[in-house]
Amino acid sequence: MNMVKKVISTLIMGSFALALSACGNEQAGQNQQSPTSQIQVNPGEAATAASYKTIFQNTVFLGDSITEGLSYHDILNEENVIGDAGKTTELALANIDDLTKRNPKFVFIMLGSDDLLLPPQITDNPMQYSLNYYEKLIEGIKGKLPDAAITVLSVTPVTAEVEKETPAYKHISEYNHRLKELAAKQKIAYADVSSIASDDQDVFTSDGVHFKPKFYTRMLDLLKDQVN
């Protein structure tokens, strides 16, 4: 990584930690329960949990801490998830080599939530800045994995309380509209998963940004036909 990228990365992570409390608290919200308590399932759910790992065994989900929840909650294996807190579309470019090594048949990208919180030190137009890098990311993956089926997932909503505290999240709907247009331009699939959270507020953890395991199982139920 050259010096410019190092400076950008430092600004992003520093701004998230110091100025953007909603984003900075995302990982804490996901970690509010121990991993053991998160992955407990009743006998009727156990087979379903195992089946997701089988269904999506040739898949990699690339994204931020929301995506990371798939492996954190033990719904998918770690090798099927590349997700980190604070990950933006720009920073995700560094994951292309790792993604290529895993050689998935299906790639699902779930980014943008952190991009909307980018501070003015980086850009005065977070949405356009993000989408420019999103396009570079898609093209980079296509170049390395030409036979992989790529699907872009919508940015998930936040609770009304979080949106009030962090007005940047009000742009999620517009961002998703433009993301759908980008997917069409790139001739890849787009999947809207926002209705899962919109229809059931109980899928959110207490931070109003991250999700409980049932969000992820519902999301995978929506996506499983795409990997058959």
N, CA and C of each residue as an Amber inpcrd file, in Angstrom:
protein
   684
   0.8580000  -1.1910000   0.0000000   0.0000000   0.0000000   0.0000000
   0.8890000   1.2340000   0.0000000   0.6440000   2.1980000  -0.9490000
   1.4800000   3.3730000  -1.0110000   1.1290000   4.3520000   0.0880000
   1.8830000   5.4490000   0.1580000   1.7190000   6.3980000   1.2510000
   0.3530000   7.0570000   1.2310000  -0.1780000   7.3790000   0.0260000
  -1.4910000   8.0180000  -0.0550000  -2.5600000   7.1180000   0.5350000
  -2.5100000   5.8310000   0.1980000  -3.5020000   4.8970000   0.7220000
  -3.3760000   4.7510000   2.2340000  -2.1370000   4.8110000   2.7160000
  -1.9450000   4.7270000   4.1600000  -2.5870000   5.9100000   4.8540000
  -2.4450000   7.0910000   4.2670000  -3.0400000   8.2890000   4.8550000
  -4.5510000   8.1900000   4.8390000  -5.1090000   7.7480000   3.7030000
  -6.5630000   7.6030000   3.5920000  -7.0790000   6.6090000   4.6110000
  -6.3980000   5.4680000   4.7290000  -6.8330000   4.4380000   5.6800000
  -6.7930000   4.9700000   7.1000000  -5.7370000   5.7430000   7.4080000
  -5.6160000   6.3080000   8.7580000  -6.7400000   7.2790000   9.0380000
  -7.0680000   8.1140000   8.0510000  -8.1610000   9.0750000   8.2150000
  -9.4850000   8.3760000   8.4080000  -9.7180000   7.3290000   7.6070000
 -10.9770000   6.5970000   7.7130000 -11.1310000   5.9770000   9.0880000
 -10.1330000   5.2200000   9.5110000 -10.2500000   4.5160000  10.7760000
 -10.2530000   5.4830000  11.9540000  -9.4600000   6.5580000  11.8410000
  -9.4280000   7.5340000  12.9230000 -10.7270000   8.2780000  13.0430000
 -11.3090000   8.6370000  11.9170000 -12.5760000   9.3650000  11.9430000
 -13.6910000   8.4950000  12.4690000 -13.6950000   7.2190000  12.0840000
 -14.7290000   6.3200000  12.5840000 -14.6130000   6.1830000  14.1000000
 -13.4010000   6.0860000  14.5900000 -13.2040000   5.8450000  16.0170000
 -13.5130000   7.0680000  16.8580000 -13.1850000   8.2670000  16.3430000
 -13.2750000   9.4690000  17.1570000 -14.5240000  10.2990000  16.8880000
 -14.9460000  10.4020000  15.6200000 -16.0170000  11.3340000  15.2940000
 -17.3350000  10.6740000  14.9880000 -17.3110000   9.4250000  14.5240000
 -18.5380000   8.7760000  14.0850000 -18.9240000   7.7020000  15.0820000
 -19.5830000   8.1040000  16.1280000 -19.8550000   7.1800000  17.2290000
 -20.7530000   6.0330000  16.8170000 -21.6880000   6.2690000  15.9150000
 -22.5820000   5.1890000  15.5070000 -21.8030000   4.0900000  14.8170000
 -20.9100000   4.4770000  13.9230000 -20.0910000   3.4800000  13.2340000
 -19.0800000   2.8660000  14.1730000 -18.5170000   3.7060000  15.0380000
 -17.4970000   3.2150000  15.9500000 -18.0100000   2.2010000  16.9220000
 -19.3040000   2.2590000  17.1870000 -19.9010000   1.3350000  18.1440000
 -20.4600000   0.0820000  17.4890000 -20.3180000  -0.0500000  16.1690000
 -20.9010000  -1.1920000  15.4680000 -20.3720000  -2.5140000  15.9950000
 -19.0500000  -2.6290000  16.1090000 -18.4940000  -3.8910000  16.5620000
 -18.9050000  -4.1870000  17.9850000 -19.0040000  -3.1470000  18.8180000
 -19.4310000  -3.3610000  20.1960000 -20.8360000  -3.9140000  20.2370000
 -21.6900000  -3.4090000  19.3500000 -23.0590000  -3.9140000  19.3200000
 -23.1090000  -5.3710000  18.9320000 -22.2380000  -5.7610000  18.0200000
 -22.2140000  -7.1500000  17.5890000 -21.6480000  -8.0490000  18.6710000
 -20.7620000  -7.4930000  19.5040000 -20.0970000  -8.2870000  20.5290000
 -20.7750000  -8.2170000  21.8860000 -21.9760000  -7.6630000  21.9490000
 -22.6010000  -7.4900000  23.2460000 -22.9370000  -8.8100000  23.9120000
 -23.0120000  -9.8900000  23.1550000 -23.2020000 -11.2130000  23.7180000
 -21.9790000 -12.0440000  23.3670000 -21.7070000 -13.0490000  24.1690000
 -20.5520000 -13.8860000  23.8760000 -20.8170000 -14.7260000  22.6450000
 -19.7740000 -15.1170000  21.8990000 -19.9680000 -15.9740000  20.7390000
 -20.7300000 -17.2340000  21.0850000 -20.5030000 -17.8000000  22.2620000
 -21.1970000 -19.0260000  22.6420000 -22.6990000 -18.8120000  22.7170000
 -23.1230000 -17.7060000  23.3310000 -24.5570000 -17.4730000  23.4610000
 -25.1740000 -17.1680000  22.1130000 -24.4110000 -16.5660000  21.1860000
 -24.9550000 -16.2000000  19.8940000 -25.2350000 -17.4200000  19.0330000
 -24.4190000 -18.4610000  19.1480000 -24.5450000 -19.5540000  18.2040000
 -25.3950000 -20.7080000  18.7250000 -25.9550000 -20.5690000  19.9060000
 -26.8020000 -21.6320000  20.4330000 -28.0770000 -21.7350000  19.6000000
 -28.4440000 -22.9360000  19.2270000 -29.6700000 -23.1600000  18.4630000
 -30.4010000 -24.3420000  19.0610000 -31.7020000 -24.3660000  18.8580000
 -32.4410000 -25.5220000  19.3480000 -32.3070000 -26.6500000  18.3350000
 -32.6490000 -27.8920000  18.7000000 -32.4320000 -29.0320000  17.8080000
 -33.0760000 -28.8670000  16.4390000 -34.2360000 -28.1930000  16.3860000
 -34.9100000 -28.0130000  15.1130000 -34.1780000 -27.0690000  14.1910000
 -33.3520000 -26.1660000  14.7590000 -32.6250000 -25.2050000  13.9540000
 -31.2480000 -25.7120000  13.5570000 -30.7330000 -26.6990000  14.2650000
 -29.3670000 -27.1490000  14.0440000 -29.1410000 -27.6220000  12.6150000
 -30.0610000 -28.4220000  12.0880000 -29.9090000 -28.9330000  10.7330000
 -29.9290000 -27.8050000   9.7310000 -30.7610000 -26.7930000   9.9690000
 -30.8310000 -25.6540000   9.0690000 -29.5210000 -24.8950000   9.0770000
 -28.9570000 -24.6730000  10.2680000 -27.6850000 -23.9700000  10.3740000
 -26.5980000 -24.7100000   9.6040000 -26.5740000 -26.0140000   9.7070000
 -25.5880000 -26.8140000   8.9850000 -25.8220000 -26.7440000   7.4810000
 -27.0760000 -26.6930000   7.0850000 -27.3850000 -26.6830000   5.6560000
 -26.9250000 -25.3970000   4.9810000 -26.9520000 -24.2660000   5.6820000
 -26.4720000 -23.0230000   5.0880000 -24.9950000 -23.1450000   4.7250000
 -24.2260000 -23.7910000   5.5920000 -22.7990000 -23.9500000   5.3260000
 -22.5610000 -24.8270000   4.0970000 -23.4580000 -25.7600000   3.8830000
 -23.3500000 -26.6170000   2.6960000 -23.7970000 -25.8880000   1.4450000
 -24.9310000 -25.2210000   1.5260000 -25.4820000 -24.4970000   0.3750000
 -24.5170000 -23.4350000  -0.1350000 -23.8670000 -22.7230000   0.8090000
 -23.0000000 -21.6050000   0.4390000 -21.5050000 -21.9590000   0.5210000
 -21.1810000 -23.2410000   0.3790000 -19.7900000 -23.6660000   0.5240000
 -18.8910000 -23.1580000  -0.6060000 -19.4660000 -22.8260000  -1.7490000
 -18.6810000 -22.3110000  -2.8720000 -18.8480000 -20.8050000  -3.0380000
 -19.1730000 -20.1540000  -1.9250000 -19.5130000 -18.7370000  -1.9360000
 -18.6230000 -17.9520000  -0.9850000 -18.3530000 -16.6880000  -1.3190000
 -17.7050000 -15.7750000  -0.3860000 -18.5280000 -14.4930000  -0.2980000
 -18.8120000 -14.0780000   0.9250000 -19.4690000 -12.8030000   1.1890000
 -18.3820000 -11.8010000   1.5510000 -18.3140000 -10.7070000   0.8230000
 -17.3080000  -9.6660000   1.0470000 -17.9960000  -8.4020000   1.5580000
 -17.5270000  -7.8870000   2.7010000 -18.1640000  -6.6820000   3.2130000
 -17.5460000  -6.1680000   4.4950000 -18.3640000  -5.4490000   5.2510000
 -17.9100000  -4.8100000   6.4900000 -18.3310000  -5.6370000   7.7030000
 -18.5050000  -4.9890000   8.8530000 -18.8350000  -5.7180000  10.0710000
 -20.2360000  -6.3470000  10.0100000 -21.1310000  -5.7800000   9.2130000
 -22.4530000  -6.3930000   9.0550000 -22.3010000  -7.7360000   8.3570000
 -21.4810000  -7.7790000   7.3400000 -21.1910000  -9.0390000   6.6530000
 -20.4880000 -10.0200000   7.5850000 -19.5900000  -9.5040000   8.4060000
 -18.8320000 -10.3370000   9.3400000 -19.7510000 -11.1230000  10.2730000
 -20.9620000 -10.5980000  10.4890000 -21.9200000 -11.2850000  11.3530000
 -22.2480000 -12.6910000  10.8940000 -22.1000000 -12.9640000   9.6060000
 -22.3800000 -14.3060000   9.0860000 -21.4700000 -15.3540000   9.7140000
 -20.2050000 -15.0160000   9.8810000 -19.2760000 -15.9570000  10.5140000
 -19.2580000 -15.7850000  12.0230000 -19.4420000 -14.5640000  12.4970000
 -19.4590000 -14.3190000  13.9460000 -20.5580000 -15.1370000  14.6210000
 -21.7110000 -15.2100000  13.9910000 -22.8260000 -15.9820000  14.5430000
 -22.7550000 -17.4590000  14.1420000 -21.6700000 -17.8540000  13.4780000
 -21.4390000 -19.2430000  13.0750000 -22.5150000 -19.7570000  12.1220000
 -23.0440000 -18.8740000  11.3080000 -24.0230000 -19.2790000  10.3060000
 -23.3100000 -19.7760000   9.0560000 -22.1930000 -19.1340000   8.7200000
 -21.3170000 -19.6010000   7.6530000 -19.9080000 -19.7780000   8.2100000
 -19.1230000 -20.6050000   7.5510000 -17.7420000 -20.8050000   7.9640000
 -16.9090000 -19.5630000   7.6450000 -15.8290000 -19.3900000   8.3800000
 -14.9810000 -18.2070000   8.1940000 -14.4010000 -18.1140000   6.7890000
 -14.1350000 -19.2570000   6.1610000 -13.5680000 -19.2030000   4.8180000
 -14.5580000 -18.6810000   3.7820000 -15.8130000 -18.5800000   4.1570000
 -16.8410000 -18.0690000   3.2440000 -17.1940000 -16.6120000   3.4930000
 -16.4460000 -15.9740000   4.3850000 -16.7400000 -14.5870000   4.7410000
 -15.4510000 -13.7680000   4.8170000 -15.4570000 -12.6150000   4.1600000
 -14.3900000 -11.6250000   4.3130000 -15.0640000 -10.3380000   4.7750000
 -15.0220000 -10.0770000   6.0670000 -15.7100000  -8.9100000   6.5990000
 -14.9460000  -8.2930000   7.7460000 -14.8800000  -6.9670000   7.7640000
 -14.1460000  -6.2610000   8.8080000 -14.8830000  -4.9860000   9.1860000
 -14.8320000  -4.6360000  10.4450000 -15.4330000  -3.3950000  10.9120000
 -14.7680000  -2.2050000  10.2400000 -15.5870000  -1.2490000   9.8030000
 -15.0570000  -0.0450000   9.1730000 -14.6750000  -0.2080000   7.7210000
 -14.9720000  -1.3460000   7.1240000 -14.5590000  -1.5950000   5.7390000
 -15.3840000  -0.7430000   4.7690000 -14.6840000   0.0100000   3.9440000
 -15.3100000   0.7890000   2.8860000 -15.0360000   0.1280000   1.5450000
 -15.6950000   0.6250000   0.5110000 -15.4630000   0.0590000  -0.8130000
 -14.0070000   0.2600000  -1.2410000 -13.4360000   1.3930000  -0.8650000
 -12.0340000   1.6450000  -1.2090000 -11.1050000   0.6570000  -0.5230000
 -11.3010000   0.4450000   0.7620000 -10.4550000  -0.4810000   1.5040000
 -10.6620000  -1.9200000   1.0510000 -11.8510000  -2.2280000   0.5340000
 -12.1450000  -3.5930000   0.0880000 -11.3210000  -3.9930000  -1.1250000
 -10.7800000  -3.0180000  -1.8510000  -9.9350000  -3.3470000  -2.9960000
  -8.7500000  -4.2200000  -2.5790000  -8.3020000  -4.0370000  -1.3410000
  -7.1630000  -4.8140000  -0.8480000  -7.5210000  -6.2760000  -0.6080000
  -8.8220000  -6.6020000  -0.6380000  -9.2620000  -7.9790000  -0.3910000
  -9.3740000  -8.8120000  -1.6680000  -9.1590000  -8.1920000  -2.8100000
  -9.3490000  -8.9200000  -4.0670000  -8.4140000 -10.1160000  -4.1810000
  -7.1810000  -9.9590000  -3.7690000  -6.2340000 -11.0830000  -3.8550000
  -6.6570000 -12.2350000  -2.9560000  -7.0910000 -11.9110000  -1.7390000
  -7.5600000 -12.9440000  -0.8190000  -8.7860000 -13.6430000  -1.3920000
  -9.6910000 -12.8580000  -1.9430000 -10.8880000 -13.4200000  -2.5670000
 -10.5180000 -14.3490000  -3.7140000  -9.5500000 -13.9320000  -4.5030000
  -9.1130000 -14.7360000  -5.6440000  -8.5420000 -16.0770000  -5.1900000
  -7.7750000 -16.0600000  -4.1170000  -7.1990000 -17.3020000  -3.5950000
  -8.2790000 -18.2870000  -3.1540000  -9.3740000 -17.7710000  -2.6620000
 -10.4640000 -18.6540000  -2.2200000 -11.2540000 -19.2170000  -3.3960000
 -11.1460000 -18.5510000  -4.5430000 -11.7110000 -19.0260000  -5.8100000
 -13.1870000 -19.4490000  -5.7040000 -14.0490000 -18.5610000  -5.2340000
 -15.4640000 -18.9210000  -5.1140000 -16.1820000 -18.9200000  -6.4650000
 -17.2570000 -19.6800000  -6.5310000 -18.1130000 -19.6520000  -7.7210000
 -19.1050000 -18.4940000  -7.6410000 -19.3940000 -18.0780000  -6.4030000
 -20.3630000 -17.0080000  -6.1910000 -19.7790000 -15.9820000  -5.2200000
 -19.9470000 -14.7110000  -5.5500000 -19.4630000 -13.6270000  -4.6960000
 -20.6200000 -12.6910000  -4.3940000 -20.8580000 -12.4480000  -3.1140000
 -21.8590000 -11.4850000  -2.6860000 -21.1310000 -10.3250000  -2.0150000
 -21.3900000  -9.1120000  -2.4800000 -20.7390000  -7.9250000  -1.9180000
 -21.7630000  -7.1210000  -1.1270000 -21.3990000  -6.7940000   0.1090000
 -22.3020000  -6.0460000   0.9880000 -21.5220000  -4.9090000   1.6490000
 -21.4150000  -3.8040000   0.9290000 -20.6570000  -2.6470000   1.3860000
 -21.4870000  -1.3740000   1.2150000 -21.0210000  -0.2980000   1.8310000
 -21.6810000   0.9880000   1.6540000 -22.1320000   1.6440000   2.9370000
 -22.4130000   0.8450000   3.9480000 -22.8850000   1.3940000   5.2220000
 -21.8430000   2.3180000   5.8400000 -20.5900000   1.8910000   5.8300000
 -19.5220000   2.7180000   6.3820000 -19.1560000   3.8770000   5.4480000
 -19.3140000   3.6630000   4.1460000 -18.9880000   4.7100000   3.1810000
 -19.8280000   5.9650000   3.3920000 -21.0770000   5.7900000   3.7340000
 -21.9580000   6.9330000   3.9370000 -21.5050000   7.8090000   5.0960000
 -20.6530000   7.2730000   5.9510000 -20.1650000   8.0120000   7.1140000
 -18.7900000   8.6260000   6.8890000 -18.2990000   8.5510000   5.6680000
 -16.9790000   9.1110000   5.3930000 -16.9450000  10.6030000   5.7280000
 -15.9110000  11.0480000   6.4370000 -15.8230000  12.4400000   6.8880000
 -15.3360000  13.3740000   5.7840000 -15.5250000  14.6870000   5.9540000
 -15.1130000  15.6620000   4.9360000 -13.6120000  15.6870000   4.6840000
 -12.8020000  15.1670000   5.6240000 -11.3620000  15.0940000   5.3730000
 -11.0390000  14.1930000   4.1850000 -11.9680000  13.2850000   3.8810000
 -11.7670000  12.3380000   2.7880000 -12.5420000  12.7530000   1.5460000
 -13.8020000  13.1320000   1.7200000 -14.6250000  13.5260000   0.5770000
 -15.8120000  14.3580000   1.0370000 -16.2530000  15.2500000   0.1680000
 -17.4540000  16.0240000   0.4640000 -18.6770000  15.4160000  -0.2110000
 -18.4680000  14.2720000  -0.8800000 -19.5700000  13.5570000  -1.5220000
 -19.3860000  12.0570000  -1.2940000 -19.6830000  11.5900000  -0.0810000
 -19.4430000  10.1810000   0.2580000 -20.1020000   9.1820000  -0.6840000
 -21.3120000   9.4950000  -1.1480000 -22.0130000   8.5410000  -1.9960000
 -21.2950000   8.3340000  -3.3230000 -20.9620000   9.4210000  -4.0040000
 -20.2840000   9.2910000  -5.2870000 -18.8950000   8.6960000  -5.1150000
 -18.2050000   9.1190000  -4.0740000 -16.8770000   8.5760000  -3.7620000
 -16.9590000   7.0630000  -3.6020000 -17.9490000   6.6180000  -2.8590000
 -18.1320000   5.1940000  -2.6090000 -18.4460000   4.4250000  -3.8840000
 -19.3830000   4.9490000  -4.6680000 -19.8100000   4.2370000  -5.8700000
 -18.6940000   4.1520000  -6.9020000 -17.8380000   5.1620000  -6.9330000
 -16.6860000   5.1040000  -7.8470000 -15.7860000   3.9230000  -7.4890000
 -15.5390000   3.7340000  -6.1930000 -14.6970000   2.6180000  -5.7600000
 -15.4470000   1.2870000  -5.8510000 -16.7600000   1.3400000  -5.6760000
 -17.5570000   0.1090000  -5.8070000 -17.3940000  -0.4420000  -7.2270000
 -17.4360000   0.4620000  -8.2020000 -17.2890000   0.0330000  -9.5880000
 -15.8990000  -0.5530000  -9.8320000 -14.8790000   0.0800000  -9.2560000
 -13.5170000  -0.4520000  -9.3820000 -13.4080000  -1.8300000  -8.7370000
 -14.0850000  -2.0010000  -7.6130000 -14.0630000  -3.2940000  -6.9190000
 -14.7120000  -4.3760000  -7.7740000 -15.8660000  -4.0710000  -8.3310000
 -16.5570000  -5.0450000  -9.1800000 -15.6870000  -5.4170000 -10.3820000
 -15.1190000  -4.4130000 -11.0250000 -14.2780000  -4.6730000 -12.1950000
 -13.0290000  -5.4670000 -11.8220000 -12.4780000  -5.1820000 -10.6330000
 -11.3140000  -5.9240000 -10.1710000 -11.6180000  -7.3920000  -9.9260000
 -12.7880000  -7.6550000  -9.3390000 -13.1950000  -9.0440000  -9.0880000
 -13.4670000  -9.7580000 -10.4020000 -14.1140000  -9.0790000 -11.3240000
 -14.3740000  -9.6640000 -12.6410000 -13.0680000 -10.0560000 -13.3300000
 -12.0760000  -9.1970000 -13.2060000 -10.8000000  -9.4680000 -13.8520000
 -10.0800000 -10.6740000 -13.2740000 -10.1900000 -10.8630000 -11.9740000
  -9.5120000 -11.9660000 -11.2940000 -10.3470000 -13.2530000 -11.2890000
 -11.6610000 -13.0980000 -11.2480000 -12.5540000 -14.2610000 -11.1760000
 -13.6260000 -14.1410000 -12.2700000 -13.2280000 -14.2700000 -13.5170000
 -14.1620000 -14.0540000 -14.6300000 -15.3490000 -15.0090000 -14.6700000
 -15.2230000 -16.1610000 -14.0560000 -16.3120000 -17.1360000 -14.0930000
 -17.2290000 -17.0690000 -12.8660000 -16.8840000 -16.2300000 -11.9090000
 -17.6980000 -16.1290000 -10.6900000 -18.9450000 -15.2880000 -10.9410000
 -20.0400000 -15.7050000 -10.3410000 -21.2840000 -14.9330000 -10.4010000
 -21.2720000 -13.9270000  -9.2510000 -21.3690000 -12.6460000  -9.5830000
 -21.2860000 -11.5810000  -8.5820000 -22.6650000 -10.9990000  -8.3210000
 -22.9910000 -10.8510000  -7.0540000 -24.2470000 -10.2180000  -6.6580000
 -23.9520000  -9.1030000  -5.6670000 -24.5010000  -7.9360000  -5.9220000
 -24.3790000  -6.8110000  -5.0050000 -25.6200000  -6.7860000  -4.1120000
 -25.3900000  -6.6770000  -2.8050000 -26.4920000  -6.6230000  -1.8510000
 -26.7320000  -5.1890000  -1.4040000 -27.9800000  -4.8540000  -1.1860000
 -28.3290000  -3.5070000  -0.7440000 -27.7490000  -3.2050000   0.6300000
 -27.5350000  -1.9350000   0.8930000 -27.1250000  -1.5050000   2.2280000
 -28.3200000  -1.6950000   3.1550000 -28.0790000  -2.2770000   4.3010000
 -29.1690000  -2.5370000   5.2360000 -29.5710000  -1.2610000   5.9830000
 -30.8370000  -1.1430000   6.3220000 -31.2880000   0.0390000   7.0510000
 -30.8370000   0.0170000   8.4990000 -31.0300000   1.1320000   9.1700000
 -30.7720000   1.2370000  10.6060000 -32.0900000   1.6080000  11.2720000
 -32.1210000   1.5630000  12.5860000 -33.3530000   1.9270000  13.2870000
 -33.5830000   3.4430000  13.1890000 -34.8180000   3.8450000  13.4520000
 -35.1700000   5.2670000  13.3920000 -34.3370000   6.0830000  14.3740000
 -34.0550000   5.5100000  15.5240000 -33.2700000   6.2190000  16.5380000
 -31.8470000   6.4940000  16.0380000 -31.2500000   5.4800000  15.4130000
 -29.8920000   5.6410000  14.8950000 -29.8700000   6.6480000  13.7400000
 -30.8660000   6.5780000  12.8890000 -30.9340000   7.5170000  11.7630000
 -31.0530000   8.9530000  12.2600000 -31.7920000   9.1370000  13.3460000
 -31.9270000  10.4800000  13.9320000 -30.5980000  10.9640000  14.4870000
 -29.8670000  10.0540000  15.1180000 -28.5690000  10.4050000  15.7110000
 -27.4920000  10.6110000  14.6470000 -27.6110000   9.8820000  13.5330000
 -26.6010000   9.9360000  12.4730000 -27.3020000  10.1780000  11.1400000
 -27.5690000  11.4440000  10.8060000 -28.3540000  11.7790000   9.6130000
 -27.8000000  11.2260000   8.3000000 -26.5090000  10.9110000   8.2510000
 -25.9380000  10.3730000   7.0110000 -26.6470000   9.0980000   6.5700000
 -27.2090000   8.3630000   7.5330000 -27.9090000   7.1250000   7.1950000
 -29.2110000   7.3780000   6.4330000 -29.6780000   8.6180000   6.4090000
 -30.8980000   8.9290000   5.6640000 -30.7030000   8.7360000   4.1640000
 -29.4630000   8.6350000   3.7410000 -29.1610000   8.4890000   2.3170000
 -29.0910000   7.0260000   1.8740000 -29.4170000   6.1020000   2.7630000
 -29.3300000   4.6760000   2.4140000 -30.2070000   4.3280000   1.2210000
 -31.4380000   4.8220000   1.2200000 -32.3590000   4.4960000   0.1280000
 -31.8350000   4.9980000  -1.2150000 -31.3440000   6.2390000  -1.2400000
 -30.7980000   6.7930000  -2.4840000 -29.5530000   6.0220000  -2.9100000
 -28.7220000   5.6760000  -1.9350000 -27.5170000   4.9130000  -2.2440000
 -27.9000000   3.5790000  -2.8880000 -28.8880000   2.9090000  -2.3350000
 -29.2970000   1.6160000  -2.8840000 -29.8540000   1.7540000  -4.2980000
 -30.5660000   2.8350000  -4.5410000 -31.0880000   3.0630000  -5.8950000
 -29.9360000   3.1840000  -6.8940000 -28.9310000   3.9350000  -6.5290000
 -27.7820000   4.1160000  -7.4190000 -26.9310000   2.8520000  -7.4960000
 -26.9110000   2.0820000  -6.4200000 -26.1730000   0.8170000  -6.4250000
 -26.8360000  -0.1740000  -7.3790000 -28.1480000  -0.1650000  -7.3970000
 -28.8890000  -1.0360000  -8.3230000 -28.5840000  -0.6480000  -9.7680000
 -28.4940000   0.6450000 -10.0240000 -28.1450000   1.1190000 -11.3690000
 -26.7250000   0.6880000 -11.7450000 -25.8230000   0.7390000 -10.7690000
 -24.4470000   0.3170000 -11.0280000 -24.3850000  -1.1680000 -11.3640000
 -25.1430000  -1.9660000 -10.6310000 -25.1650000  -3.4080000 -10.9010000
 -25.6740000  -3.6870000 -12.3130000 -26.7020000  -2.9510000 -12.7270000
 -27.2360000  -3.1250000 -14.0810000 -26.1930000  -2.7250000 -15.1200000
 -25.4790000  -1.6400000 -14.8700000 -24.4260000  -1.1840000 -15.7820000
 -23.3260000  -2.2280000 -15.9080000 -22.9830000  -2.8690000 -14.7860000
 -21.9220000  -3.8690000 -14.7680000 -22.4200000  -5.2610000 -15.1610000
 -23.7320000  -5.3610000 -15.4100000 -24.3490000  -6.6280000 -15.8180000
 -24.1360000  -7.7410000 -14.7760000 -24.3390000  -7.3600000 -13.5190000
 -24.2970000  -8.3320000 -12.4360000 -25.6180000  -8.2440000 -11.6600000
 -25.8360000  -9.1840000 -10.7610000 -27.0990000  -9.2270000 -10.0240000
 -27.1140000  -8.2330000  -8.8660000 -28.3070000  -7.8080000  -8.5160000
 -28.5250000  -6.9510000  -7.3590000 -29.6410000  -7.5760000  -6.5270000
 -29.4470000  -7.6470000  -5.2250000 -30.4670000  -8.2230000  -4.3410000
 -30.7860000  -7.2500000  -3.2150000 -32.0450000  -6.9330000  -3.0650000
 -32.4900000  -6.0290000  -2.0040000 -32.8460000  -6.8570000  -0.7700000
 -32.0380000  -6.7310000   0.2790000 -32.2820000  -7.4810000   1.5150000
 -32.8020000  -6.5710000   2.6250000 -33.0540000  -5.3070000   2.2950000
 -33.4450000  -4.3390000   3.3130000 -34.8040000  -4.6320000   3.9380000
 -35.6790000  -5.2880000   3.1850000 -37.0250000  -5.5480000   3.7030000
 -37.0050000  -6.4620000   4.9310000 -35.9600000  -7.2730000   5.0640000
 -35.8690000  -8.1750000   6.2230000 -35.8520000  -7.3640000   7.5060000
 -35.0960000  -6.2780000   7.5030000 -35.0070000  -5.4280000   8.6880000
 -36.1830000  -4.4680000   8.7810000 -36.6740000  -4.0230000   7.6420000
 -37.7960000  -3.0840000   7.6450000 -39.0680000  -3.7330000   8.1600000
 -39.2370000  -5.0100000   7.8730000 -40.4560000  -5.7180000   8.2660000
 -40.4260000  -6.2270000   9.6950000 -39.2390000  -6.3200000  10.2850000
 -39.1240000  -6.8690000  11.6400000 -37.9820000  -6.1780000  12.3720000
 -38.3170000  -5.1890000  13.1860000 -37.2970000  -4.4330000  13.9130000
 -36.5650000  -5.2880000  14.9570000 -37.1130000  -6.4290000  15.2910000
 -36.4800000  -7.2790000  16.3020000 -35.2340000  -7.9770000  15.7760000
 -34.9430000  -7.8220000  14.4920000 -33.7280000  -8.4420000  13.9590000
 -32.4890000  -7.6300000  14.3210000 -32.6750000  -6.3800000  14.7870000
 -31.5350000  -5.5270000  15.1420000 -30.9840000  -5.8750000  16.5230000
 -29.6690000  -5.7140000  16.6780000 -29.0800000  -5.7550000  18.0120000
 -29.3430000  -4.3940000  18.6550000 -28.8910000  -4.2180000  19.8830000
 -29.2140000  -2.9980000  20.6210000 -28.5800000  -1.7380000  20.0300000
 -27.5680000  -1.8760000  19.1710000 -26.9490000  -0.6750000  18.6030000
 -27.7420000  -0.1160000  17.4300000 -28.7490000  -0.8710000  16.9510000
 -29.5990000  -0.3820000  15.8800000 -28.9780000  -0.4120000  14.5030000
 -27.8130000  -1.0160000  14.3860000 -27.0990000  -1.0970000  13.1110000
 -26.8240000  -2.5490000  12.7210000 -26.3740000  -3.3330000  13.6930000
 -26.0400000  -4.7400000  13.4490000 -27.2560000  -5.6380000  13.6870000
 -27.0520000  -6.9370000  13.4040000 -28.1970000  -7.8350000  13.3830000
 -28.0030000  -9.1170000  14.1880000 -29.1280000  -9.6170000  14.6390000
 -29.1730000 -10.9000000  15.3270000 -29.1030000 -12.0210000  14.2800000
 -28.8330000 -13.2360000  14.7220000 -28.7000000 -14.3540000  13.7750000
 -29.8880000 -14.5300000  12.8400000 -31.0990000 -14.2660000  13.3050000
 -32.2640000 -14.5320000  12.4520000 -32.2910000 -13.6370000  11.2100000
 -31.6610000 -12.4640000  11.2760000 -31.5690000 -11.6480000  10.0660000
 -30.7810000 -12.3930000   8.9980000 -29.6650000 -12.9750000   9.4050000
 -28.7810000 -13.6350000   8.4420000 -29.4060000 -14.9000000   7.8510000
 -30.1100000 -15.6580000   8.6650000 -30.7440000 -16.8620000   8.1150000
 -31.8420000 -16.4800000   7.1190000 -32.5660000 -15.4120000   7.4160000
 -33.5870000 -14.9470000   6.4660000 -32.9440000 -14.4240000   5.1890000
 -31.8220000 -13.7470000   5.3370000 -31.1170000 -13.2480000   4.1650000
 -30.6260000 -14.3960000   3.2890000 -30.0530000 -15.4080000   3.9110000
 -29.5710000 -16.5500000   3.1440000 -30.7110000 -17.3030000   2.4790000
 -31.8650000 -17.3330000   3.1300000 -33.0330000 -17.9640000   2.5140000
 -33.4140000 -17.2270000   1.2210000 -33.2650000 -15.8980000   1.2300000
 -33.5660000 -15.1150000   0.0320000 -32.5540000 -15.3400000  -1.0750000
 -31.3150000 -15.6540000  -0.6820000 -30.2360000 -15.7390000  -1.6570000
 -29.9150000 -17.1510000  -2.1320000 -30.4130000 -18.1510000  -1.4430000
 -29.9460000 -19.5120000  -1.7150000 -30.2450000 -19.9980000  -3.1350000
 -31.3190000 -19.4950000  -3.7530000 -31.6220000 -19.9270000  -5.1170000
 -30.5660000 -19.4400000  -6.1130000 -29.8330000 -18.4040000  -5.7620000
 -28.8240000 -17.8670000  -6.6650000 -27.5540000 -18.7120000  -6.7180000
 -27.3840000 -19.6310000  -5.7630000 -26.1680000 -20.4530000  -5.7370000
 -26.4500000 -21.9050000  -6.1170000 -27.6300000 -22.1650000  -6.6210000
 -27.9640000 -23.5280000  -7.0450000 -27.6260000 -23.7230000  -8.5220000
